[in-house]
Amino acid sequence: MCDGGEEAALISDALAWLLQAGESHADVTDGQSRRPASRAQSWKRSCGMQHGSVQRFEMLSEGLLLDPRPHHHLRGAVVLLRLRLRAVFVVFLCVIPVAYLLVFHVCFVMFSWTYWKSIFTPPATPCKKFQLSYSDKQRYEMEERPDAQKQILVEIAKKLPIFTRAQSGAIRFCDRCQVLKPDRCHHCSVCETCVLKMDHHCPWVNNCVGFSNYKFFLLFLSYSMLYCVFIAATVFQYFLKFWEGDLPNGPAKFHVLFLMFVALMFFVSLMFLFGYHCWLVAKNRSTLEAFSAPVFVNGPDRNGFNLGMRKNLQQVFGEDRRLWFIPVFSSQGNGHYFSLKNRSSESQNPLLANEDMWEESDDGSEQGSM
């Protein structure tokens, strides 16, 4: 068996042999004394066929013609076959640029779309239920004893789905925003607000990466990698020509070198960053939680929110897999409450006896905070 390149070369040799056979049939009818076998060998040599291809050519000729001797009625069929092969080749040459442009623009559109969503999606903030009421705020500000202030926050937190604590064991409270921090919520000094499930503040998108745009950020990294790989792959052939000295002098040399090295440089950096965030998603951690483990009532636990690979992915990308690779919001929940690996601590809070009740009651306020 021969591969596709050898088969194409063999068919081309066969077509050339058949054409020469048809043109030389007149010499045979004029009474030349050379045998068909010797003529066939001369035709094979004139076509430039190697010795290893002769046997395969004879097998092909026997399978196609059943008689290696030339016939006039085969000439029209061979010419028609050559025209069809030429038409297929022309169509193939037209399809390659179209496919290239299609893949390029798909990568570019998805890259731009995810980048846009990562930049202009506002970070989600805690809803009004986590803000101190006027009376509670008066009590908290008028109380001078730290222990009494902590007790006031504990009483308020009993009505909310809060399970994480500060390093000291106290309820996490933001003095700037005057809110009780929900689980996995942190205050961003750049955005000057508390962000739900804050991962980090990214200078490349000039925005906080958190609950509302974490999926968009991951898709932005993945499509950026794909975009860089596509550019590097298409420029690689010209880079080889430059390396071998076959590329003509001109500005094209600089363009080839620039595209090649920039695409590879960004691909390597994005690969490490994307791999790190894939590990975080698999463990259901944020970047802040990877450096400092969240503290619960029973102490710090890095795997406190780890529910398993499948549920961790669904928490970020949603249950509908058709939306996983499209930059539309499909994450689970509202960013204020996250299921815990240890369900015993959840059962201690009467408000979470029915998880659906909390999510439904918070829909209105969630829309305002998003």
N, C-alpha and C positions, 0 to 999 in steps of 0.2 A: 504493500500500500504506500502511496506517495502522498505528501502533504499538498496543501492548496497551491503553493507556489510551483512545485514540480508538475502538478497536474495542469496548471495554466500554461506552463512552458511546453509541456508535452502536447497539449491541444494545439498550441500555436505552431509547433513543428509539424504536427499532423496536417494542419490546414495548408501550410506551405508545401508539404510533400504532395498533397492531393492536387493542389493547383499546378505544380510542376508536372505531375503525372498527366493531368488533362492536356496541358500544353504540349507535352512530348508524345502524345498518342499518335499524332500525325507521323512522326518519325518511325514509329513501330509499324504503321500501315504501309509505309514506303518500302519496307523490306529490309530494314536494318537487321543485322544478324546478332545483335547483343541480346542476351537473355534477360527476362524480366527481373530476375533476382539481382543481376549485376546492376541493372538500371536503378532498382530500388536502393541498393547500397550507395550508388553515386548520388542519388537524390538525398539520402540521409546525410551523407557527408557534406553535400552542398548546403543543407539546412543547418549545419553545425551541430548535429546531434552527437552526444557523447556515447561511448560504448555501453555505459550502463543504462542509457535510455533507449537503446535499439530494441532490446527484448520487450520492454514495456510498450514501445511503439508498435511492434509487430502484434502484440496481444491486443492493443487498442484497435489496430487496423483490422484484425480478424474479427473482433467483436462488433465493429461498426460496419465493415464492408463485406465480411464473409469471403472476400476475394481481393487480395492485394493488387490485382491488376487494374490499371486505370480504365475508367468507363466515361464516355461523354456525358451520360445522363447525371453523373455525380457532380459535374462542374457547376451547374446552376445551384444545386443544394449547398455546396461548399461556399459559393459566393454569398448566398442568402444567409448562411450561418455566420460568415465573417461580418456581414452588415449588422446582424443582430447583436453580435458580441461587441462591435464598435458602438452601437447605440447604447448598450448596457454600460459600457465604459464611460461614455459621455454623461449618461445619467448619474453614474457613480461619482464622477468628478463634480457634478452640480450639487449632489446631495451632501458631500463633505463640507463645503462652506456653509450651507444652510444649517446643517447639524451643529457646526461650530458656533455660528451666530446664535442659534436657539439656546444651546447650553450656556453660552457666555451671558446672554441677557437674563436667563432664568437665575443664574448665580448672582448676577448684579442686582436684579430686582429684589431677591430674597435678602441679600446682604444689606441693601439700602432700607428695606422695609423694617427688618429687625433692628437696625441701628437707629432708625427714626423712633421706633417704639421704645427702645431703651432710653433714649434721650428725653423724649417729651411725655412719657408716662409719669405723672406726679406720684411721689411716694405716698403710700397709704399711711394715715395717721389714726391714733385711737379715737374711738367714737365718744360721744358725750357721756356715756355711762361710766367711763373711766375717769371723768373729770370730777373734781370735788364740787359738791353743791355749795351754795352760798353759806348755809349754816355750818356745814362741815369745814369749810375753808376758814370761817371765823373761829371756830373751835381750835383748829390746828394752828392758826397764826397767834392766837391769844395764849396758847399753852406754851410755857417756857421750858418745861421739863422734857428732855428727849424721850424718856421712857413713856411719858403720857402721850406724846406725839405718835410714837410707834404704836401704842395701843389704839389710838384713834384710827390709824391706817389699817390696823388688823381688823377692826370692826367693819370698816368700809369694804375691805377686801373679801370678807365672808360672803358678800352678795355678788361677787364677780368671779369668773373662772380664772383665778390667778393661783399658780402653784410654784412658780419660781420665786426665789428670794435673793436678796443681796448677799454679799460675802459675809456680812455680819449676821445674817439670818433675818433681817428686817424686811418689811414689804418694800419693794422697789418703787420709789416715788421720784418724779422729776420736778425739781423746784422751779425750773424755767418754764416748763409747759403746764405745771400745776395739774398733772394727771398721774394716776396710778399706772405704772407700766404693765401692759399685758405681757404674757409669756413671750419671750424671744423679741421683745420690743426694746429699742435702744434710742438714745438721743443722739442726733447727728449735729455736731458743732458747725459743720459747713452749711447744711440746710436749715439749721436752727429750729428743728422740730423733732419730735419723736416719730420713729419710723417702725411700722409693723414688720416683724421678722427681718430686721435689718441684717444684711450680709456685709456690706462695706460701701463706702462712698467712692465711686469710680471716677477718676479725673478724665478718663478717655471719653466717657459719655456725659460728664459734668452733671451727674445725677446720683442719687442714692439708689443702690440696688437692694431691693427688699421684696416684700410679699407681692406688690402690685406689678413688678417688672422683672422678677428673677427668671421667669421662663423666657422672656424676650432677650435677656442678657445671655442665657445659655444658647439660644438659637443664633444670636448674633455671633458668638464665638464659633459655633459649628459652621455657619455659612461663610464666615470670614476665612476659616481654614480651607473650606472647599474652593472658595474663590482663589486663594493663593495657590493651591495645588493645580487648579486648572490653568492659571497664568503660567506657572513654572513649567507645566507639561507642554504647553504649546510653544514656549520660547526655547525649550531645551534643544530642539533640533538646530536652531540657529546659533545657540551657544556652542554646540559641537562644531559647527562650521567656523565659528570665530576661533575656537581652540585649535582647529586644524589649519587655520589661515586661509580658508576658502571664502570667507565673507569679505565682500569688497569694502574698500575704505570709504568712510563717510559717517554721517551721524547715526546710522543704524547700529554701528558697533556699540556706541554709548547706550543707546536705547535697550539693546539686548542685554548688556551687562547690568544695567540699572534694574530692569524688570526681573531678571533672574535672581539677583542677590536680594533685592527688596522682598520679592515673593517668598523666597526661602527663609529669610530672616524673620519675617512676620509669621510664617507658618510654624517655625520652631517655637517661637515665643507663645503663640496662640495654642499650640499643641500641649505645652506644659500647663498653661492656665486652664484650658478646657479639661484636661485630664484631672487636674486638682478639683475642679468643680463637679466633675462626674463622680469623683470619690465622695465629695461632700453630699451630693444628692443620694448616693447609695447608702450613706450613713445617716441621712436626714439631719445634717448639721449645717450651720452657717459658718462663714469665715470667722466671725467673732466667737462662736461657740467652739470652734476647733482650737483657738488659742486659749480660751478661758471657758471651762466646762460650766454649763448652767447649774445653779445651786437649787436644790429642792429642799423640802422639809427634812428629808433624811440625809441631806448632804449633797455634794456635787456629783453629777453623773453625766458623762459625755454621751452616753447612749440613752438618755432619758426620753428622747423623742423618736428613737429608732423603732419603726414598726415592721421592718422587713423590706427587702428590695422592691417588691411589687407595690406595696402601699406607699413606700417613700416616693417612687416615681409618680404614682397617681396623685400624690399630694401636691406635686409641682406641676405636672403636665395635665392632670385630669384623667377621668376614666375613659373618655372618648379618644381612642388612639388616632382617629382621623385628624384630630386637631393638634396632635403632638408637634408636628413640624411646621405649623402655621402660626405666625405671630398674632394670635388672638387669645385673650385671657380665658383660661380654662382650668386654673388651679382650684383645688378644693378649699372649702371653708371661706372665712371672712378675714383671716389674719389675726383675730383676737383670741382664738382658742385652738389648741393643737392637742390631738390625742397623745397620751403618754404610754410608754412601754409598760409601766407598772400601773395597772388600772386601780389598784387599791387606794392610792392617794386621791383619785378622782371621786371615788365613792364617798369620801369624807365630806365633800362639798354638796349640800342638798340642791343647790342650783343646777348642778350637772347631772342630777338623777335622770333627766331627760335631755340629752344633748340636742335633739332637734328643736326643742322648745327654745333653747338659747339662740340657736342660729336663726330661727324664724323671727324671734322678737327683736333681733338686732339688724334685720334687713334694711329697715328704713334709715337707721343711723349710719349703717355701713355705706350706703350710697352717698351720704353727705360727706363722709370722711375720705372716700376714694376720689 
